[in-house]
Amino acid sequence: MTALVLQAVVSGLLMGLIYALVAAGLSLIFGLMDVVNFAHGEMLMLSMFAVLALHGALHVDALLLLPVVALIMFGGGVAVYRLLIARALSVASNRGMVQIFVTFGLAIFLRGAAQFAFGGEFRSINDGWLSNRTVALGPVFLPLPQVAAGLVCLLAFAGLLALSRTEFGRALEATREDRDAVALIGIDRDRIFAFGWGIGAATVGVAGTMLSTFYYVSPSVGLNFAVIAYVTVALGGFGSMLGALAAGLLIGLVESLTALALEPSLKQVGMFAVYLLVLVSRPRGLFGKI
């Protein structure tokens, strides 16, 4: 029984790192602009299909495609901001509702486009370098794709932390603190917003690339991860990177242990129970400031 619990704990923490990175992009965008991207899950889905398509066309392992997919998603995030979000936020009234409907409509469009282009069946990558390989640590067996995904997610968080110490990172933080005052010191707010969307999409690209090495790919795959990302951001605190990491690990752990105690189909019951418990006692989330 002890070995089974240890296995569940390790598996939950590894999956929690994926959840945390997916939520980090959502949290970054919200913290920067007070905009909730309802197409976040579909952007994750697109990154996974990008890996699948490039892997099939180039016969290159998914791990080597990570920088390419991250760059593609960065460009996609910037394009979404320039073509849709900037226009939605420029309306004279009801900006909040307009951006909600724009991102929600984008989600529906991307899901439908993926289903039209790739079909609705589930797909997977089974011939990767790490596919179906495990390493044993005593009684605990670690699937190498999940271990690699966890390590890459930790490196991505380290990269986000390092970015915050650069000149651009300071400009990003200043824009987050007071988006109107930064124009007085020569910071192009529109450019910062575009790069923020690009970075948020790139983090999803990294998560999607690693997820595609061991998880199924389909047009609907983003729905479940989007719900978990919203819960993670709210639980950790809107706009908090540290909160996204802590909440992602907590949710992954609780989900895995719930699947052990109850039916696997009910594994998200524990996640939502913890979420409600924390928000009742601390509405701002674990590390939130609002």
Phi and psi in degrees as a GROMACS rama.xvg file:
@    title "Ramachandran Plot"
@    xaxis  label "Phi"
@    yaxis  label "Psi"
@TYPE xy
-61.2879  -43.2208  THR-2
-62.6395  -36.9167  ALA-3
-66.6804  -40.8509  LEU-4
-66.6444  -43.3044  VAL-5
-59.8634  -41.2937  LEU-6
-61.8423  -43.1347  GLN-7
-65.733  -39.3839  ALA-8
-63.6024  -48.4058  VAL-9
-64.5444  -44.765  VAL-10
-62.0588  -40.7492  SER-11
-64.9517  -41.2781  GLY-12
-66.9254  -39.3425  LEU-13
-64.2838  -43.5855  LEU-14
-69.3769  -31.763  MET-15
-62.9139  -31.0952  GLY-16
-66.2984  -36.74  LEU-17
-64.1997  -47.5564  ILE-18
-56.9482  -42.6911  TYR-19
-63.328  -42.0642  ALA-20
-69.6217  -38.8033  LEU-21
-60.9133  -43.0425  VAL-22
-70.031  -27.552  ALA-23
-61.0701  -41.7924  ALA-24
-64.572  -40.1918  GLY-25
-65.1989  -42.3441  LEU-26
-67.0239  -38.2527  SER-27
-61.0325  -47.4173  LEU-28
-64.904  -43.1395  ILE-29
-65.6056  -44.351  PHE-30
-63.2481  -30.5379  GLY-31
-80.9397  -40.1465  LEU-32
-127.224  -2.93748  MET-33
58.3011  36.4962  ASP-34
-118.132  127.891  VAL-35
-95.1149  120.849  VAL-36
-87.9214  101.82  ASN-37
-77.988  -2.99794  PHE-38
-100.355  13.2339  ALA-39
-61.7073  -44.1202  HIS-40
-63.5595  -37.3842  GLY-41
-70.2258  -28.4436  GLU-42
-69.158  -36.0436  MET-43
-62.4462  -44.3553  LEU-44
-59.6473  -42.8632  MET-45
-62.3889  -40.3035  LEU-46
-63.9633  -36.9368  SER-47
-69.1063  -39.2912  MET-48
-68.807  -32.2512  PHE-49
-62.8396  -42.8825  ALA-50
-62.2196  -45.1622  VAL-51
-61.1734  -44.7383  LEU-52
-67.6883  -45.1635  ALA-53
-67.3539  -37.5994  LEU-54
-62.6167  -42.4836  HIS-55
-69.5925  -35.0613  GLY-56
-81.0956  -38.8691  ALA-57
-103.109  -12.2491  LEU-58
55.5919  44.2902  HIS-59
-112.923  141.084  VAL-60
-61.406  145.938  ASP-61
-58.7629  -32.8096  ALA-62
-62.3487  -36.142  LEU-63
-74.3566  -17.8825  LEU-64
-85.7846  -5.77486  LEU-65
-55.8096  -52.0535  LEU-66
-63.7708  -33.4091  PRO-67
-66.3048  -47.5445  VAL-68
-66.1224  -39.799  VAL-69
-61.544  -40.2452  ALA-70
-67.6453  -41.2773  LEU-71
-60.8186  -44.9218  ILE-72
-68.5675  -33.7933  MET-73
-59.5279  -48.1532  PHE-74
-61.6283  -39.0101  GLY-75
-64.4423  -39.7895  GLY-76
-64.2354  -43.0867  GLY-77
-62.1965  -41.972  VAL-78
-63.7483  -41.6049  ALA-79
-60.8911  -42.6317  VAL-80
-64.5404  -49.0318  TYR-81
-64.1563  -42.7938  ARG-82
-85.8947  -29.4539  LEU-83
-120.252  -56.1131  LEU-84
-68.1812  -44.6569  ILE-85
-59.6867  -39.008  ALA-86
-69.223  -39.9922  ARG-87
-64.3712  -36.1905  ALA-88
-82.4765  -6.06272  LEU-89
-92.0073  -2.32117  SER-90
-68.602  157.509  VAL-91
-74.8799  -29.4831  ALA-92
-145.888  161.717  SER-93
54.2129  42.4185  ASN-94
-60.8079  -40.0684  ARG-95
-60.2011  -46.7674  GLY-96
-67.2267  -36.8586  MET-97
-63.283  -45.9478  VAL-98
-67.3475  -32.4718  GLN-99
-63.4709  -47.8133  ILE-100
-67.7875  -33.5488  PHE-101
-66.1538  -48.1143  VAL-102
-70.9899  -34.5711  THR-103
-66.6406  -42.3185  PHE-104
-64.0982  -38.1016  GLY-105
-61.6456  -39.624  LEU-106
-60.9391  -46.2993  ALA-107
-63.3603  -42.11  ILE-108
-63.1714  -46.2907  PHE-109
-65.31  -39.2025  LEU-110
-65.1248  -43.7629  ARG-111
-66.4255  -39.5107  GLY-112
-64.3513  -40.0373  ALA-113
-66.2696  -39.5729  ALA-114
-66.6592  -37.8043  GLN-115
-66.5313  -40.8245  PHE-116
-79.6775  -38.6185  ALA-117
-114.622  -9.16892  PHE-118
85.3494  172.214  GLY-119
-98.049  -0.113378  GLY-120
-76.1705  160.317  GLU-121
-82.3254  139.552  PHE-122
-130.421  163.618  ARG-123
-156.355  162.029  SER-124
-104.875  113.131  ILE-125
-111.9  0.960371  ASN-126
-117.406  27.5705  ASP-127
-76.8474  168.524  GLY-128
-59.5673  -35.0119  TRP-129
-103.058  0.483502  LEU-130
-59.7429  132.956  SER-131
59.6589  26.9751  ASN-132
-112.262  141.991  ARG-133
-135.123  161.023  THR-134
-129.389  139.561  VAL-135
-100.886  130.136  ALA-136
-118.926  89.3973  LEU-137
65.868  -125.983  GLY-138
-83.7324  -2.34277  PRO-139
-102.029  130.444  VAL-140
-105.743  125.89  PHE-141
-109.733  113.763  LEU-142
-65.3756  126.713  PRO-143
-61.9534  -36.2286  LEU-144
-59.174  -41.0732  PRO-145
-69.2744  -37.1196  GLN-146
-63.7398  -45.5944  VAL-147
-62.058  -40.9996  ALA-148
-62.1796  -42.943  ALA-149
-62.559  -42.9035  GLY-150
-65.5023  -41.5717  LEU-151
-64.5562  -39.5162  VAL-152
-63.6355  -39.8568  CYS-153
-63.3377  -41.1017  LEU-154
-64.7735  -36.7684  LEU-155
-64.5683  -41.0895  ALA-156
-65.1022  -38.2967  PHE-157
-62.4588  -37.7491  ALA-158
-64.774  -40.5042  GLY-159
-64.0774  -37.3699  LEU-160
-67.2179  -42.2891  LEU-161
-64.3945  -36.173  ALA-162
-61.5727  -35.3506  LEU-163
-65.4548  -16.7956  SER-164
-96.5486  -2.063  ARG-165
-87.0209  172.295  THR-166
-61.7287  -41.2201  GLU-167
-65.2876  -39.4214  PHE-168
-61.6953  -39.083  GLY-169
-67.1892  -37.5335  ARG-170
-65.0948  -37.8563  ALA-171
-63.0785  -44.1961  LEU-172
-66.7411  -39.1879  GLU-173
-64.7992  -39.9709  ALA-174
-65.7673  -36.3138  THR-175
-65.2064  -38.4843  ARG-176
-72.9496  -41.9696  GLU-177
-154.169  93.8457  ASP-178
-68.77  -20.6087  ARG-179
-87.0924  -36.7752  ASP-180
-73.113  -24.888  ALA-181
-64.5128  -26.0104  VAL-182
-63.5498  -26.9417  ALA-183
-71.843  -19.2948  LEU-184
-109.554  17.6407  ILE-185
86.4302  13.7481  GLY-186
-88.8394  127.054  ILE-187
-78.9751  100.577  ASP-188
-60.8973  -39.8477  ARG-189
-63.5496  -39.8981  ASP-190
-65.9146  -40.9502  ARG-191
-63.9007  -42.2292  ILE-192
-61.0916  -43.1038  PHE-193
-63.2711  -43.7673  ALA-194
-67.4381  -34.7797  PHE-195
-61.6195  -44.011  GLY-196
-64.125  -38.212  TRP-197
-63.4801  -43.7539  GLY-198
-66.8215  -41.0983  ILE-199
-59.8803  -42.0709  GLY-200
-69.9522  -34.5704  ALA-201
-65.8341  -38.112  ALA-202
-62.7869  -37.9531  THR-203
-66.0196  -36.2542  VAL-204
-61.8851  -41.2042  GLY-205
-64.8431  -47.3638  VAL-206
-61.8784  -43.5647  ALA-207
-64.9243  -37.7353  GLY-208
-62.396  -47.194  THR-209
-70.0962  -35.8286  MET-210
-64.9727  -34.9086  LEU-211
-68.1235  -14.1136  SER-212
-76.6738  -15.6426  THR-213
-143.851  -0.370797  PHE-214
-119.374  153.776  TYR-215
-70.0055  156.201  TYR-216
-119.658  127.406  VAL-217
-157.124  163.956  SER-218
-60.9341  -21.8336  PRO-219
-98.4829  4.26678  SER-220
-65.1256  -28.0236  VAL-221
-72.6084  -20.5721  GLY-222
-60.8166  -49.818  LEU-223
-65.6143  -42.3124  ASN-224
-70.1373  -30.255  PHE-225
-65.0121  -44.8935  ALA-226
-60.0078  -45.0436  VAL-227
-64.6949  -37.9528  ILE-228
-64.2359  -42.1875  ALA-229
-62.8486  -43.0263  TYR-230
-64.1119  -41.4668  VAL-231
-62.4784  -45.2674  THR-232
-63.6047  -44.6636  VAL-233
-66.4905  -38.3638  ALA-234
-69.715  -43.389  LEU-235
-75.6133  -27.4213  GLY-236
117.126  122.772  GLY-237
-59.3178  127.388  PHE-238
88.0476  -1.09607  GLY-239
-101.579  118.579  SER-240
-68.8969  -42.7969  MET-241
-62.1643  -39.3219  LEU-242
-64.1551  -39.3119  GLY-243
-62.906  -40.86  ALA-244
-66.2515  -48.578  LEU-245
-64.1953  -43.8608  ALA-246
-68.7266  -37.2753  ALA-247
-61.5219  -44.7773  GLY-248
-64.4113  -41.4571  LEU-249
-63.6017  -44.3161  LEU-250
-66.6015  -42.5791  ILE-251
-60.687  -40.7599  GLY-252
-67.2839  -47.3832  LEU-253
-64.773  -40.9421  VAL-254
-61.2334  -43.8482  GLU-255
-67.1595  -42.0748  SER-256
-70.2146  -32.6909  LEU-257
-65.9197  -39.755  THR-258
-64.3372  -28.2339  ALA-259
-76.0907  -37.1553  LEU-260
-84.0958  -33.9311  ALA-261
-116.521  -167.779  LEU-262
-68.2734  141.038  GLU-263
-54.6955  -31.3324  PRO-264
-67.5621  -15.943  SER-265
-103.986  18.7255  LEU-266
-64.1721  -23.5738  LYS-267
-84.91  -5.92557  GLN-268
-60.695  -46.2419  VAL-269
-62.6092  -39.2233  GLY-270
-60.0241  -48.1283  MET-271
-70.5951  -30.0516  PHE-272
-65.5038  -45.1089  ALA-273
-64.2747  -42.1999  VAL-274
-57.1135  -48.9537  TYR-275
-65.8788  -38.8982  LEU-276
-63.1699  -44.4121  LEU-277
-67.6866  -43.2583  VAL-278
-70.3435  -28.1767  LEU-279
-67.1238  -40.5014  VAL-280
-86.8813  -26.663  SER-281
-145.445  86.7132  ARG-282
-59.3507  -24.4242  PRO-283
-78.3658  -6.03205  ARG-284
88.6653  -179.434  GLY-285
-66.6973  -39.9424  LEU-286
-126.423  15.161  PHE-287
-74.5058  154.427  GLY-288
-113.592  -1.205  LYS-289
